[in-house]
Amino acid sequence: MKDHPLILITNDDSVKAPGIRALINYIRPFGKVVVVAPDRPQSGTAHGVTIAHPLRLDLISKEDGYEEYSCNGTPADCVKLAFKIVMKRRPDFLFSGINHGSNASINIIYSGTMAAVLEGALAGVPSVGFSLNNYSQHASFAPSEKFVKTIASEVIANGLPVGVCLNVNIPDVPEPEIRGIRVCRQAQGTWKEDFDEREDPHGREYYWMKGVYAQIGNGEDTDQWAMENNWVAVVPVQFDFTAHNEIENLRKRF
Amino acid sequence: MKDHPLILITNDDSVKAPGIRALINYIRPFGKVVVVAPDRPQSGTAHGVTIAHPLRLDLISKEDGYEEYSCNGTPADCVKLAFKIVMKRRPDFLFSGINHGSNASINIIYSGTMAAVLEGALAGVPSVGFSLNNYSQHASFAPSEKFVKTIASEVIANGLPVGVCLNVNIPDVPEPEIRGIRVCRQAQGTWKEDFDEREDPHGREYYWMKGVYAQIGNGEDTDQWAMENNWVAVVPVQFDFTAHNEIENLRKRF
């Protein structure tokens, strides 16, 4: 294990969220920790970056082996600013979360927490995102502690393949009911959106998004199945969108 | 070819961008066209969705076989609202763009134009994103016309495999210099960000993102190579982030 590594922590629920406070507590014993996280909730910002507005960094606290900043940008902005401005180098490891709500299955595509993790992997930094299957601001993160520490210490000891990061989803049950860690593939699933149609006080219509998650298939090798069956689901994630199996077929068409 | 299909058009540069005006002109002859696009530029919003604010739709024009709306949300919001509120059903096809600027290689992860396309594919709609390798608002889209029409008519005739969409990147050269259409994989690449560090009139620091694209490898089977060598690059895209090759190795670790 690298001695006293430099570790970046971020999330998308804002620097004030209980999930990131729990993660900071669990990770601080492993090395020098720098936190750069959004100053307000950024759920659903996905891999957005801010190019049309200036970004701000605010120092929240600084002590021996620990620095904490908030930023007015997205999680991906936080990672880029942390590398270039705050740390002036890439950290040794990046941990993101603990997200309030699942990032299993299709949720990864909308997730700012996992965008930060992918941003780390794109820069060659071993990176892990942690999410708890409970959207509430009052969720209990205590059952996560043992598993977050196990996974973080393993990654700090042995690294990750270049370009590969981890998406970790933790079931929302008491620790004794968690069956262990299970390496999985991303489940196929989709959100069945609906919109509340409302009228504002001036008579104009507006729409508010809501939706329910719909599983497509339910293989026992998927993250969604694992999490629903009280396993901590770990998916190795990479950022190649190519549907390699389709290339030859398409070459016959174009 | 399906007779008079229902086609959704969107983008991320806003409903006013020359790129979407060109795409609308090229696609209208193929069927009934509905446009739902952002009311202002949304480049870099990636797969962001709006859950903390209400969404608005404004009818811009409506005539026989054509409707156009602007929306205050992201490209992914536009697609979801189009399906549920405007069309009350999934369209037969979705076309997005023509983006002002390349979405080859890593750019796809930041792209609102391609997020809209993935949103279509997630819902089972054959979907294609078109991008021109020129960021200027004054770019010439005329050389794109022949290739956009060729690809759109082929997809309208023969569909796409479920869950697979196309990322089409068009070189910024006169039409006679374009060598044809080439099916590719997504190039590996990254953005080397930097930040302008500035001071506002009140003495507070701020940061403005800038960056240059850096290629990792340069295979002739990649979209980046194809586009730079005057081919129209077509990548079949899917939304499984799993690094399948790493699952077995990780199972030995956890």
Interface residues (C-beta under 8 A of the other chain):
Chain A: P41 S43 G44 T45 A46 H47 G48 V49 T50 I51 A52 P54 L55 R56 L57 A76 D77 K80 L81 F83 K84 I85 I106 I108 I109 Y110 A115 L118 L122 A123 I151 E154 N158 P161 G163 V164 L166 N167 I181 R182 V183 C184 R185 Q186 Q188 T190 E193 D194 F195 E197 R198 D200 R204 E205 Y206 Y207 W208 M209 V234 V235 P236 V237 Q238 F239 D240 F241 T242 A243 H244 E246 I247 N249 L250 R251 R253 F254
Chain B: P41 S43 G44 T45 A46 H47 G48 V49 T50 I51 A52 P54 L55 R56 L57 A76 D77 K80 L81 F83 K84 I85 I106 I108 I109 Y110 A115 L118 L122 A123 I151 E154 N158 P161 G163 V164 N167 I181 R182 V183 C184 R185 Q186 Q188 T190 E193 D194 F195 E197 R198 D200 R204 E205 Y206 Y207 W208 M209 V234 V235 P236 V237 Q238 F239 D240 F241 T242 A243 H244 E246 I247 N249 L250 R251 R253 F254
